[in-house]
């Protein structure tokens, strides 16, 4: 299994970015993919999750309304659209995958990141004020 994030960069506050997580080796429809971020000196934070089987999406309260997770029809890439970027969104953003169908529901992923076995290398997002 391989996950590769891209799409990060330097952006001004108020701008938007779309992060991509290209994945291979996962067997449809038995996996969940989540986005996390980690800022310097802070703990890893769960953001959003998508279940491959039914396409249901989940968001932590802190990002609802600004972040949108989606998947392409070919089920090879998961996206994270981030709007109205703020300086506090500055972090390395990671996607992670795990087999099973219960990691997204009840936002379980946000409090159990260590249960995800497959991680990308991360993409840096820097938001200037």
N, C-alpha and C positions, 0 to 999 in steps of 0.2 A: 504494500500500500504506500502510495506517495501523495503528499499534498504540497502544493506550491502556491504561496500567496503572491499577489502582485497588486499594483495600483496605488500604493502609498506614495507620499511625497510631501512637499511643502505647500501649504495652502493658507490663504488669509481667512481670518475669522469670518463666518457667514457663508463661506464657500461650501462646495460639495465634493465628495469623492466616491468612487465606486471601487471597492476592493474585490478582488477575485481570488477564489480558492480552486485551483485546478486539481482534480483528484483522479487517481487511477488505482486500479486493483481492488476497489470496493465492490462487493457483490450486492447489486440491487435486488430487493428493496429493503435489505435488513440493516441499514445503518442510519445513524443520526450524525449530523455535522453541526458543530457549534463554532461561533466566533468568540474569541476572548481578546483582551488587551491587557498590557502591563506597562505602566508608567514607571519611570525611575523612582525607586524607593517605595513603591506601592505594591500591594498584592495583586495577583492576577485577578481580573474581573471578567465574569461571564457577561456576554452581551445579548446573544441571540442564538436560536437553534432551529434547525429544520429537519423534519423527519422525512427520509427518502421515500418511505412507503406511501404515505398519504399526502405528503407535501405540507403538512401543518407547520405553522411557524409560531415561534415563541420569543418573547422579549422580556428582558428584565425591566423593571419599572423605570430605571434611570435613563433608558434609551428609547422608550416607547414614543412614537410620534416623529422621531428624527432618524431612526435607523430602520432599514428595510432589508430583510434577508430574502433571497430568492434562489432558484436553481434553473439552469437552462434545460431545455426539453431533452437534450441528450443525456442528462444526468451525469455530466462530467465536470461541471463547474458550479460552485455556489458563490453568490455575490452578496456583498454587504454595501448597500447604499447608505451613505452618511450625509445628511443635509444639515444646514445651519451649524457648521463646525464651530467649535469653541476652543480656546487655548487649552482648556482642561481635557480635551479629547486627544491631546498629544500623547502618544504611546506607541509601542510596538503591537501590532494587531496580528493575532494568530488564528488559524482555523484548526480544528481538531475533529477527528472522526472516531466513532466507536460502533461496533456491531451491537445490535439490540434495538428495541423500539421504545425504551423507557427513559432515555436520557434527557429528552427534551421536555417531556410532560412535567407539570408542576415546577418548571424551571430547575429541575434536579441538576442539570448540567452546571448551573451557575454556582452551586455549592459543592460540586464534586468534580472539579476539573481533572483531578488525578486519576479518575476512572477512564479517561480517554487515552487510548493506547497510541493513537496515530496523530502526529502533529506536524504542521508545516514549520518552516524556518522563520516565519514572521515577516511583516512589512512595516516599515516605519511611517507613521503619520505625524507630521509636525504642523501645528496650527499657530500662525503668528497673529498677534493682536493688532 
